[in-house]
Amino acid sequence: MENADYIIDMGPGAGQNGGHVIASGTLKDILNNTNSITGQYLSKKKVIPYFKKNKTFDQWIKITGARENNLRNIDAQIPLNALTCITGVSGSGKSSLINNTLYKYAINKLNNINWIHNKCTSISGLEHIDKILLIDQSPIGRTPLSNPATYIGLFTYIRSWFAGLPLSKTRGYNISRFSFNSKGGRCETCKGDGQIKIEMHFLPDVHVKCEQCKGKRYNKETLEITYKGKSIADVLNMTVDQAYEFFIDLPLIKEKLDSLRSIGMGYIKIGQTSNTLSGGEAQRIKLSRELSKRATGKTLYILDEPTTGLHLADINNLLYVLHTLCDLGNTIIVIEHNLHVIKTAEYIIDMGPNGGDEGGRIIATGTPQEIIENPQSITGQYLKQYLQV
């Protein structure tokens, strides 16, 4: 953005809270526009905090003899109960070390699969982990019509509440009546999808709104059950923020919604289909589901460039979630180029020195401060200015 000739800044928020041009002009114009959140971050009036914790690391995951792709038979140590960033230029071996070595080895080990990783001598420390999750930007749910409410377990509580309303009890409706996957309460024309898929043969399939239920997914009798004047279809059409206010007196529902709000997802509709969510949104919803679960403090989370497509304000929300998960005792590994994220890491493994055949080595390890003091680290040279802010 700082190198752009002209900037158009959209907002002020996302989803229904956006859609306006907030500022436009040169970099100087954006920096001087008090309505532009982008300008506030670029001018450093708003900054991403450090999340300093001054931890001492007692337990480690130790990778020995990693030689996947361009890795040079390297050894690496990753602290448990910490946020570690894997850095380095493109092709330096970051994904080979974490996704292709650690993740593949650990997922088989934790699932008691007798699998030999012939590109790694050994990995120790996994006895401190009971679950490993690769949080990527793939769509949520099993079908394109999955939605945030079903994915994070929120919809079960909402269906239960509607099933407990007086009119539901009078009619003998139970919780399955309010499922759009079961016969009885759903619209049978679209089978509860709210849409009809039209196969286009040589072109991508098209989804059009169901004429019978008008996209509401349920039949007329089910929609007659209302709470505060709203049917379950109306609730699914609410944004997270709207639903939070609507269910403010119902703790179980409110808690699930709060996990979405805490990562800046208040603007999405809780019944929004997964095929309309961006990769970044899908990734944050997956993190929200983890936040809303009962923590064991022994989960290893791996994220590969989670800031792709995110605004600095969104990155701030993402970092809050990652550090919250760490504070619960979990371990986070992030493969990342974004220096705003790297500066908040508790530990860094910097790979390089270059990509391809000239990479595959560990150049520097330690805290952000230790990385910038290492003259061999290219990452450290760029990181220095971010730690001085």
N, C-alpha and C positions, 0 to 999 in steps of 0.2 A: 504493500500500500504506500509506503514511504517513497517508492520509486515510480508511482503512477503519475501520469500527467493530469488525470481527472478522476475524481472519486464520486460515486453515488452511494450514499449511506442509507440503507433501508431500516425500517423499524416502526415504532420504537421497541416493540417486543417481537415475539414470534407467534405464528399461527394467527388466531383471531385478533391478537394484540399487535399485529404488524400490518404490512401492506401499504405503508406510507413512505415517501421519500423524506427523510429527516434532515439531510444535509447533502449538498453537492458543491463541487468546486475543486480547487487545488488542495494540496495537502495543508497549506496554511489556512485555507477557508475551513476545512474540517477541524483543524486544531483549535480554531477560534470560535467554533459553534458550540455553545453550551448545551444544546439539545442532543448532541451526538455522543452516544456512549463510546463509539469507535474512537472519536476524537479525544475523549477523556483518557482512554487507554494509551493512545499514541502520544499524547502530551505528557503522560505519566502522572496526570492528576488522579487517575485510578491505577492501582498496581495490584498484581497478584501476590498475595502474602507468601512468606517463606515456610510457614508451618514448622518452625524450629522446635526440636524435641530433645536434642542432646542425649540420644540413647547410647547405651553401650550394648554391643552385640555379643550375646553369649552362645547362641546356637546358629549353625550354618548348614546350608545345603552345599555339599562339595562335589563338584563335577571333575572327574579325572580322565585325562586322555581323550578329549573330544576331538574328533577328526571328520565330522560330517562336512561335505562339500569342501570349502576352502579352509576349514579350521585346521590349525597346525599342531594337532596333538596337544591341545591346551588344557590347563587346569583352571577352574574358576570356583570362587566361593561367593555364595549369595546369603546375606543375613536373613534369618527368620524374624517375623514380627516387625517388618520394615518395608518401606517403599524403595525399591531398587530400580534405577533407570539403566537400561542397556543402550549405550550411545555409540556413535561412529558414523562415518560416511556410508552412503548407499553401497551395498555389496561387501561390507566389511566383515560380515559373518554373524550379525546380531540374531537374525531369525534362525540361522543354522544352529546356533548355540542353544537358544531358548525353545523355539517351536519344534525343531527337528530332532533335538537331542534331549533336553530336559523334559519337555512335555510328553514326548512319545515314551520315554523311559518311565516316567512317573505314572502315567495313566495306566500302563500295563502292570507296573508294580503294585499300585493301589488296588487294582482289580484282580490281583492274584493270577495274572496271566503269565504263563511260563514263556517269556519272549526274550530273545537275546538281541541286544542292540550292539551290532558289530562295529559301530562307529563311535563307541565310547567305552572306556575301560570299566568305570564304575561311577555310581552316584550315591552318596551317603547323606543322611540327615532326613530322609523321607519318612522315618518313623515318627517325626513330629507333625506330619501332615496327614489329615484324614480325607481330604478331598482336593482335587485340582480342577480348575475351571479355566478354559480359554474363552475369554469374553471378547468376541469379535463383532463385526458389523453385519453379520448375516441376519436375515429377517427373524423376528420372534415367532414362536409357535410352529406347529406342524403344517399348517395350511396358510395360503395367502390371506384368508379371512379371519385369522386369529387377531386378537386385539389386546391392548394393554391390560384391560380389566381381567380377562381370563388368564393372561400370562403370569401376572403377579399374584394371582389367587384372590383378587378383590371381588370378582363377580360371584364367587360362592357365597360370600357374606351378604351381598346385595340380594341375591336370589332367596337366600334364607329369610331375610327381612321381609321381602314381599310375600313369601309363603306364609309368614306369621301374621299378616294383616287380617282384620276381622272378616272382610268379604272373601278372602282366600279360604279361610277356615270354614265359612258357611258353605262354600261351593266344594269343599274337599280337595282344594289344590295343595299339592306339596311342592317341594323345592324343584323337582324335575319339570314341573309345569312351566317354570320360567327359564328353562334351558332351551337355547335355540338349536341344540343338537338332538333333542328328543321329540318324538311325536306327542301331540296333545296340546301343547301351548304354542308351538311354532307355526309359522306360515308354511303350509305344505307345498305351495306353488314353488317357492324358492328354497324349501327345506331349511329355513331359518337363516339363510345367507343374506337376505335383504337385496340380493342381486341375482340376476340370471346370467350365466356364462354363455356367450355366443361364440362357437368355434368358427374361426376364420380360415381354417385349413392352412394356407400358405402364409398367413399373417398372424401376428400375436392375437390370442383370444381377447374378446372384449366383454366387459361386465357392464350390464345395464340395470337400472333400478327395477325391482320387482313391481309390476303394475298392481298386483293383488294387495300387498301389504304396504306399498309405497316406500319400501326400504326399511320398514320398522321391524321386520323379522318375525313378528308374532301375529297370531290371529286376533280377531276382534274381541273375543271373550277374555283373553289374557290381558289385553290392553285396557280392559275395564277396571282392572285392579290398579288403584293409584295410591300414592303416598304424597301428602302435601300437594295434591292435584297433579302429580306427575306419574306417568306410567313407566314401566321398566325400560321401554324404548326411549322415552324422554331422558331418562337417566343416562343411558348409553350414549346419548347425543350431547351430554354435558362435557365441558372441559374439566380437567382435573381440579382446577381452582373452583369452578362452579359446584362440582360435586362435593368438594371439601366443605363449602359453606352449607350446602344442602343437607349433608349428613353430619353436621358439626356435633350433634348430641349422641352419635353412635360411635363409641371408641374404636371398635374393631375395624370398621370401615374407614374411619378418619385416619387411623394409623397407617393403613395401606396407602391411602391417598397422600399422606404426608411424606411417604418415602419417595413418591414421584415429584412432589413439589420441591423437596430438598435438593434435587438435582436439576432444577430449572425446567421441569416438564409440565408445569401448571397449565400450559396453553393447549396441550393435545387433548382430543376427545377420548374419553375412557373406552369407547366402543369403536375407535378408529381402526380400520383394517390394516394389517401389517404391510400390505403392498403399497400403502400410501405413506409409510414412515421412511425417513432417510436412514442410511446406515448408522450415522451418529446417534439418531434418536433410538434406534433399535438397541444399540450398545448401552445407552444410558438406562433404558428400561430394564435391560438384563441386570445392570448394577442395582437398580431400584429393588428388584426382586430379592437380590442378596441382602440388601439393607433391611428388608422387611422380615427376613427369616430369623429364627432363633440362632444366635451365633455360637459356634463351638470354639472359635478362635484358632482353628487349625486348618483353615482353607488357604490354598495357594491360588491366587488369581494371576492370570497372564493376559496382558493387553498389548496388542500390536498396533502402534501408532493411533491411539484413541482420539487424538485431537484433529484428525483429518476432517476438514470441513467445518470446524468449530470456531466460533467467534471467541475473542478473549474473555467475554463475560461467561460464555458457556464453559470455557476451559476452567475458569474459577470455580464454577459449580461442580465440574467433574473432579477437580482436585480435592474439593471438600469431601466428596463421597469416598474417594480413594484413601484419604487420610483417616476418615471415620472408620472404614473397614480395617485399616491398620491398627487404630486405637483399640479395636475389639480383639486384637491379638492375631489377626490374619497377616499373611505375607503377600505383597503385591510386587509383581515384576512388570515393568512397562518398557517396551521397545519404543524409543521416541527420538525425534529430531527437534521437537519444539523446546526451545530454551526456557520458556516460562514454566514448563513442566519439570525439566531437568534441574532447574535451580531449587525446586522444592523437595528433591529426592533426599532420602537419608543416606543413600549409598549409590555409587555410580560405577559401572563397569564400562570403560571406554575402549572400543575395538578399532582396529585399523592395521597399519596406518592409512591404507587406502582401500580400494575395493577389489574384488576378484582375487587374482593370484597375488596381489600385493597387500591383501588383507588377511583376515583369519587369525590375528594375534590380539592379545590383550595389551593395550598400551598403558593404561592407567586405571587404578581402582581407588576408591575411598569416598569421602564426603565431597560435596561440591567445592568446598574450600581447598581440599587436597588436590582436586582435579585441576583447578585453575593455577595451582602452584607447580604443576608438572609441565615442564617445557616441551615434553614429547606429545602432549595431548592437543590435537587441533580443536577438539570440543572445548577444552579448557580456555583456549584463546578467545573463543567467541562468548563463552559463559561468563567471563570476567566482568564484562560491562553490565550483565544482568544482576550480578551479586553486588554491584556498586550502587544500584538504584535504591 
